[in-house]
């Protein structure tokens, strides 16, 4: 798979909720730019106005005008607007308004140093049982070979496939240390914490080959923890599933 080149700006947005996230980031950065320029002008003014000069002696005097107080209140109110009017709705859609499971592709993502294990439930939509005693290089998730629910499960290492237009619910966890599951083009980022599974959801609006990264320093091989995302057409995804089912049969 080729390198994903994003340039100097945002990665391309292929998420149903990505535009709202990008707009919020734009507003925050424009606001920060206004503050940066404003405070920069004020700093330069102070450096010139109160520079050392003959016949002038520095002295402390309390400010007697109200403009700075109004500016501070305005900044606080604008930040409150960003939080309540923009951030909360986006966060609610991302974290609370999950799609219906029967209409979604359900997967498990199990991070470990330094790979991503992607677990698909198979045709029966039921995940097989896992047990630590079965963990091996060929069975990284420890799937129980005696559990019939796991006979059609698919485990893919560093290869995440899903169809365009279909919601995906991913349960994120880790086998060892804290990792961070991130797909820039889908505006998805979620910590993978050992001992707990955190659900996230996303839905792609376009096809292509992209990157899955770890955004949390997780050890000496952190830079090697790189996976690949294939957003397929429904037909391509079905063909990929059939290819993975051949070794299982």
C-alpha contacts under 8 A as a table, 3 or more apart, distances in Angstrom:
res1	aa1	res2	aa2	distance
1	X	209	X	7.31
1	X	228	X	7.83
2	X	209	X	7.99
4	X	209	X	7.69
4	X	210	X	5.85
4	X	211	X	6.69
6	X	9	X	6.98
6	X	10	X	6.92
6	X	11	X	4.98
6	X	12	X	7.19
7	X	10	X	7.72
7	X	11	X	7.58
10	X	13	X	7.96
11	X	184	X	6.38
11	X	185	X	5.60
12	X	185	X	5.54
13	X	18	X	5.94
13	X	19	X	7.10
13	X	185	X	5.10
13	X	186	X	6.28
13	X	187	X	7.47
14	X	18	X	7.03
14	X	185	X	5.63
14	X	186	X	5.49
14	X	204	X	5.30
14	X	205	X	5.10
14	X	206	X	5.78
15	X	18	X	4.81
15	X	19	X	7.60
15	X	185	X	7.04
15	X	186	X	4.65
15	X	187	X	6.81
15	X	202	X	6.75
15	X	203	X	5.76
15	X	204	X	4.91
15	X	205	X	5.92
16	X	19	X	7.35
16	X	202	X	7.48
16	X	203	X	5.93
16	X	204	X	6.47
16	X	205	X	6.48
17	X	20	X	5.76
17	X	21	X	6.78
17	X	90	X	7.80
17	X	93	X	7.98
17	X	94	X	7.66
18	X	21	X	5.11
18	X	22	X	6.13
18	X	186	X	6.61
18	X	187	X	5.86
19	X	22	X	5.06
19	X	23	X	6.10
20	X	23	X	5.13
20	X	24	X	6.28
20	X	90	X	6.80
21	X	24	X	5.20
21	X	25	X	6.31
21	X	90	X	6.92
21	X	187	X	7.68
22	X	25	X	5.07
22	X	26	X	6.13
23	X	26	X	5.00
23	X	27	X	6.24
24	X	27	X	5.17
24	X	28	X	6.23
24	X	82	X	7.96
24	X	86	X	6.70
24	X	87	X	7.28
25	X	28	X	5.14
25	X	29	X	6.14
26	X	29	X	5.21
26	X	30	X	6.12
27	X	30	X	5.22
27	X	31	X	6.08
28	X	31	X	5.11
28	X	32	X	6.10
28	X	82	X	7.97
29	X	32	X	4.89
29	X	33	X	6.04
30	X	33	X	4.95
30	X	34	X	6.29
31	X	34	X	5.18
31	X	35	X	6.37
32	X	35	X	5.08
32	X	36	X	6.01
33	X	36	X	4.95
33	X	37	X	6.09
34	X	37	X	5.28
34	X	38	X	5.94
35	X	38	X	5.05
35	X	39	X	5.93
36	X	39	X	5.39
36	X	40	X	5.89
37	X	40	X	4.96
37	X	41	X	6.11
38	X	41	X	5.28
38	X	42	X	6.28
39	X	42	X	4.95
39	X	43	X	6.02
40	X	43	X	5.06
40	X	44	X	6.25
41	X	44	X	5.20
41	X	45	X	6.10
42	X	45	X	5.00
42	X	46	X	6.20
43	X	46	X	5.13
43	X	47	X	6.21
44	X	47	X	5.06
44	X	48	X	6.28
45	X	48	X	5.28
45	X	49	X	5.75
46	X	49	X	5.03
46	X	50	X	5.57
46	X	51	X	7.68
47	X	50	X	5.70
47	X	51	X	5.64
48	X	51	X	5.32
52	X	56	X	7.25
53	X	56	X	5.65
65	X	68	X	7.59
66	X	69	X	5.47
66	X	70	X	6.56
67	X	70	X	5.17
67	X	71	X	6.23
68	X	71	X	4.95
68	X	72	X	6.16
69	X	72	X	5.10
69	X	73	X	6.23
70	X	73	X	5.10
70	X	74	X	6.07
71	X	74	X	5.04
71	X	75	X	6.22
72	X	75	X	5.18
72	X	76	X	6.30
73	X	76	X	5.15
73	X	77	X	6.17
74	X	77	X	5.14
74	X	78	X	6.12
75	X	78	X	5.17
75	X	79	X	6.16
76	X	79	X	5.16
76	X	80	X	6.17
77	X	80	X	5.01
77	X	81	X	6.19
78	X	81	X	4.93
78	X	82	X	6.28
79	X	82	X	5.02
79	X	83	X	6.26
80	X	83	X	5.06
80	X	84	X	6.04
81	X	84	X	5.31
81	X	85	X	5.37
81	X	86	X	7.18
82	X	85	X	5.71
82	X	86	X	5.17
82	X	87	X	6.13
83	X	86	X	5.86
83	X	87	X	4.80
83	X	88	X	6.17
84	X	87	X	6.11
84	X	88	X	5.47
84	X	89	X	7.77
85	X	88	X	6.57
85	X	89	X	6.97
86	X	89	X	5.93
86	X	90	X	6.60
87	X	90	X	5.37
87	X	91	X	6.04
88	X	91	X	5.09
88	X	92	X	5.94
89	X	92	X	5.06
89	X	93	X	6.21
90	X	93	X	5.23
90	X	94	X	6.21
91	X	94	X	5.12
91	X	95	X	5.84
91	X	96	X	7.74
92	X	95	X	5.29
92	X	96	X	5.06
92	X	97	X	6.43
93	X	96	X	5.73
93	X	97	X	4.83
93	X	98	X	7.51
94	X	97	X	6.43
94	X	98	X	7.42
94	X	200	X	7.62
94	X	201	X	7.25
95	X	98	X	7.13
95	X	200	X	7.00
98	X	201	X	6.73
99	X	103	X	7.32
99	X	104	X	6.93
99	X	167	X	6.78
99	X	201	X	7.82
100	X	103	X	5.48
100	X	104	X	6.43
101	X	104	X	4.99
101	X	105	X	7.40
101	X	106	X	7.19
101	X	169	X	7.66
103	X	166	X	7.67
103	X	167	X	7.23
104	X	166	X	6.23
104	X	167	X	4.81
104	X	168	X	5.40
104	X	169	X	6.62
105	X	162	X	7.80
105	X	166	X	7.11
105	X	167	X	6.30
105	X	168	X	4.72
105	X	169	X	6.18
106	X	120	X	7.21
106	X	121	X	7.46
106	X	125	X	7.79
106	X	168	X	6.00
106	X	169	X	4.95
106	X	170	X	6.05
106	X	171	X	7.96
107	X	118	X	7.05
107	X	119	X	5.67
107	X	120	X	5.10
107	X	121	X	6.85
107	X	168	X	7.48
107	X	169	X	6.35
107	X	170	X	4.94
107	X	171	X	6.41
108	X	118	X	5.94
108	X	119	X	4.89
108	X	120	X	6.74
108	X	170	X	5.48
108	X	171	X	4.77
108	X	172	X	6.21
108	X	173	X	7.89
109	X	116	X	6.79
109	X	117	X	5.73
109	X	118	X	4.78
109	X	119	X	6.21
109	X	170	X	6.50
109	X	171	X	5.99
109	X	172	X	4.91
109	X	173	X	6.31
110	X	116	X	6.13
110	X	117	X	5.02
110	X	118	X	6.50
110	X	119	X	7.74
110	X	141	X	7.75
110	X	172	X	6.21
110	X	173	X	5.06
110	X	174	X	5.05
110	X	175	X	6.62
110	X	192	X	7.76
111	X	114	X	7.50
111	X	115	X	6.18
111	X	116	X	4.80
111	X	117	X	6.06
111	X	172	X	7.83
111	X	173	X	6.32
111	X	174	X	4.45
111	X	175	X	6.11
111	X	176	X	7.80
111	X	179	X	6.73
111	X	192	X	6.77
112	X	115	X	5.53
112	X	116	X	6.50
112	X	117	X	7.75
112	X	174	X	5.88
112	X	175	X	5.27
112	X	176	X	5.82
112	X	177	X	7.26
112	X	179	X	7.83
113	X	176	X	7.17
113	X	177	X	7.72
113	X	218	X	7.23
113	X	219	X	7.44
113	X	221	X	7.31
113	X	222	X	7.67
113	X	225	X	7.35
114	X	221	X	6.32
114	X	222	X	6.54
114	X	224	X	6.46
114	X	225	X	4.69
115	X	157	X	6.85
115	X	158	X	6.13
115	X	224	X	8.00
115	X	225	X	5.32
115	X	226	X	7.02
115	X	227	X	7.32
116	X	157	X	5.72
116	X	158	X	4.91
116	X	159	X	7.89
116	X	225	X	7.47
116	X	226	X	7.86
116	X	227	X	6.59
117	X	140	X	7.60
117	X	141	X	7.66
117	X	155	X	6.63
117	X	156	X	5.91
117	X	157	X	4.74
117	X	158	X	6.31
118	X	155	X	5.53
118	X	156	X	5.02
118	X	157	X	6.12
118	X	158	X	7.22
118	X	159	X	7.20
118	X	160	X	6.51
119	X	153	X	7.16
119	X	154	X	5.86
119	X	155	X	4.63
119	X	156	X	6.57
120	X	127	X	7.37
120	X	153	X	5.67
120	X	154	X	4.96
120	X	155	X	6.28
121	X	124	X	6.91
121	X	125	X	4.97
121	X	126	X	5.14
121	X	127	X	4.58
121	X	128	X	7.24
121	X	150	X	7.34
121	X	152	X	7.11
121	X	153	X	4.74
121	X	154	X	6.58
122	X	125	X	5.56
122	X	126	X	7.01
122	X	127	X	7.65
122	X	150	X	7.96
122	X	152	X	4.97
122	X	153	X	4.58
122	X	154	X	6.30
123	X	126	X	7.98
123	X	152	X	6.77
124	X	149	X	7.41
124	X	152	X	7.68
126	X	149	X	5.99
126	X	150	X	7.53
127	X	149	X	6.20
127	X	150	X	5.95
127	X	153	X	6.74
128	X	143	X	6.41
128	X	144	X	6.89
128	X	147	X	6.22
128	X	148	X	7.22
128	X	149	X	4.67
128	X	150	X	3.57
128	X	151	X	7.35
128	X	153	X	6.86
129	X	143	X	5.92
129	X	144	X	5.54
129	X	147	X	6.41
129	X	149	X	7.50
129	X	150	X	6.70
130	X	134	X	7.64
130	X	141	X	6.63
130	X	142	X	5.02
130	X	143	X	4.34
130	X	144	X	5.26
131	X	134	X	5.77
131	X	135	X	7.16
131	X	141	X	7.92
131	X	142	X	5.18
131	X	143	X	6.43
131	X	144	X	6.30
132	X	135	X	5.31
132	X	141	X	7.92
132	X	142	X	5.60
133	X	142	X	6.88
134	X	139	X	6.97
134	X	141	X	7.95
134	X	142	X	4.37
134	X	143	X	6.46
134	X	144	X	6.59
135	X	138	X	8.00
135	X	139	X	5.44
135	X	140	X	5.29
135	X	141	X	5.89
135	X	142	X	3.91
135	X	143	X	7.44
136	X	139	X	4.82
136	X	140	X	5.36
136	X	141	X	7.95
136	X	142	X	6.92
137	X	140	X	5.56
139	X	142	X	5.38
139	X	143	X	6.61
143	X	150	X	6.86
144	X	147	X	5.59
144	X	150	X	7.14
145	X	148	X	7.64
145	X	150	X	7.18
145	X	151	X	7.26
147	X	150	X	5.72
147	X	151	X	7.15
148	X	151	X	5.37
149	X	152	X	7.04
149	X	153	X	7.63
150	X	153	X	5.00
151	X	248	X	7.36
152	X	245	X	7.20
152	X	248	X	6.79
154	X	244	X	6.78
154	X	245	X	7.41
156	X	159	X	5.70
156	X	160	X	7.19
157	X	227	X	7.97
158	X	226	X	6.98
158	X	227	X	4.18
158	X	228	X	5.95
159	X	227	X	5.97
159	X	228	X	5.12
159	X	229	X	6.16
159	X	230	X	7.52
160	X	227	X	7.53
160	X	228	X	6.15
160	X	229	X	4.81
160	X	230	X	6.11
161	X	229	X	6.05
161	X	230	X	4.82
161	X	231	X	6.04
161	X	232	X	6.94
161	X	237	X	6.89
162	X	166	X	7.88
162	X	168	X	7.63
162	X	230	X	6.71
162	X	231	X	5.48
162	X	232	X	6.05
162	X	237	X	6.23
163	X	166	X	5.94
163	X	204	X	7.92
163	X	231	X	5.66
163	X	232	X	4.72
163	X	233	X	5.35
163	X	234	X	5.16
163	X	236	X	7.84
163	X	237	X	5.75
164	X	203	X	7.17
164	X	204	X	5.22
164	X	205	X	6.03
164	X	206	X	6.03
164	X	207	X	6.13
164	X	231	X	5.81
164	X	232	X	5.81
164	X	233	X	5.70
164	X	234	X	6.90
165	X	203	X	5.99
165	X	204	X	5.53
165	X	205	X	5.72
165	X	206	X	7.70
166	X	203	X	5.91
166	X	204	X	7.23
167	X	201	X	6.90
167	X	202	X	5.84
167	X	203	X	4.53
167	X	204	X	7.61
168	X	201	X	5.42
168	X	202	X	5.44
168	X	203	X	6.10
169	X	199	X	6.59
169	X	200	X	5.78
169	X	201	X	4.38
169	X	202	X	6.82
170	X	199	X	5.50
170	X	200	X	5.39
170	X	201	X	6.05
171	X	197	X	5.54
171	X	198	X	5.32
171	X	199	X	4.25
171	X	200	X	6.49
172	X	181	X	7.61
172	X	190	X	7.54
172	X	191	X	7.58
172	X	192	X	5.45
172	X	193	X	7.80
172	X	197	X	5.18
172	X	198	X	5.03
172	X	199	X	6.04
172	X	200	X	7.51
173	X	191	X	7.96
173	X	192	X	4.48
173	X	193	X	5.32
173	X	194	X	5.90
173	X	195	X	7.14
173	X	196	X	5.95
173	X	197	X	4.75
173	X	198	X	6.60
174	X	177	X	6.59
174	X	178	X	6.69
174	X	179	X	7.04
174	X	192	X	5.25
174	X	193	X	5.34
174	X	194	X	4.55
174	X	195	X	7.26
174	X	196	X	7.95
175	X	194	X	5.74
175	X	195	X	7.92
176	X	194	X	6.07
177	X	193	X	6.96
177	X	194	X	6.36
177	X	218	X	6.58
178	X	191	X	6.78
178	X	192	X	5.56
178	X	193	X	4.94
178	X	194	X	6.58
178	X	216	X	7.19
178	X	218	X	6.55
179	X	191	X	5.73
179	X	192	X	4.92
179	X	193	X	6.81
179	X	214	X	6.10
179	X	215	X	7.03
179	X	216	X	5.20
179	X	217	X	7.24
179	X	218	X	6.01
180	X	189	X	6.67
180	X	190	X	5.50
180	X	191	X	4.04
180	X	192	X	5.37
180	X	213	X	7.74
180	X	214	X	4.91
180	X	215	X	4.93
180	X	216	X	5.12
181	X	188	X	7.61
181	X	189	X	5.49
181	X	190	X	5.18
181	X	191	X	5.97
181	X	192	X	6.52
181	X	212	X	7.24
181	X	213	X	6.32
181	X	214	X	5.42
181	X	215	X	6.77
182	X	187	X	7.66
182	X	188	X	5.35
182	X	189	X	4.23
182	X	190	X	6.52
182	X	212	X	5.92
182	X	213	X	5.33
182	X	214	X	6.11
182	X	215	X	6.47
183	X	186	X	5.56
183	X	187	X	6.21
183	X	188	X	5.26
183	X	189	X	6.65
183	X	211	X	6.42
183	X	212	X	5.03
183	X	213	X	6.49
184	X	187	X	4.98
184	X	188	X	6.37
184	X	189	X	7.90
184	X	211	X	7.66
184	X	212	X	7.78
185	X	188	X	7.87
185	X	210	X	7.56
186	X	202	X	6.95
186	X	203	X	7.78
186	X	204	X	6.93
188	X	202	X	7.39
189	X	215	X	7.98
190	X	198	X	7.89
190	X	200	X	7.41
191	X	216	X	7.82
192	X	197	X	7.57
192	X	198	X	7.40
193	X	196	X	5.92
193	X	197	X	7.30
204	X	207	X	7.55
204	X	231	X	7.35
206	X	231	X	7.24
207	X	230	X	7.53
207	X	231	X	4.71
207	X	232	X	5.54
207	X	233	X	6.80
208	X	230	X	6.05
208	X	231	X	5.31
208	X	232	X	6.92
209	X	228	X	7.18
209	X	229	X	5.73
209	X	230	X	4.79
209	X	231	X	6.46
210	X	228	X	5.89
210	X	229	X	4.92
210	X	230	X	6.49
211	X	226	X	7.17
211	X	227	X	5.95
211	X	228	X	4.61
211	X	229	X	5.44
212	X	226	X	5.96
212	X	227	X	4.60
212	X	228	X	5.27
212	X	229	X	6.06
213	X	225	X	6.59
213	X	226	X	5.06
213	X	227	X	6.18
214	X	217	X	7.68
214	X	222	X	7.43
214	X	225	X	6.22
214	X	226	X	6.92
217	X	222	X	6.00
218	X	221	X	7.56
218	X	222	X	5.47
219	X	222	X	5.34
220	X	223	X	7.91
221	X	224	X	5.36
221	X	225	X	6.91
222	X	225	X	5.43
223	X	226	X	7.20
232	X	235	X	7.68
232	X	236	X	5.46
232	X	237	X	5.47
233	X	236	X	5.13
233	X	237	X	6.17
234	X	237	X	5.16
234	X	238	X	6.17
235	X	238	X	5.13
235	X	239	X	6.24
236	X	239	X	5.11
236	X	240	X	6.20
237	X	240	X	5.03
237	X	241	X	6.22
238	X	241	X	5.12
238	X	242	X	6.30
239	X	242	X	5.11
239	X	243	X	6.27
240	X	243	X	5.05
240	X	244	X	6.37
241	X	244	X	5.14
241	X	245	X	6.21
242	X	245	X	4.97
242	X	246	X	6.51
243	X	246	X	5.56
243	X	247	X	7.89
244	X	247	X	6.34
244	X	248	X	7.20
245	X	248	X	5.06
245	X	249	X	6.27
246	X	249	X	5.33
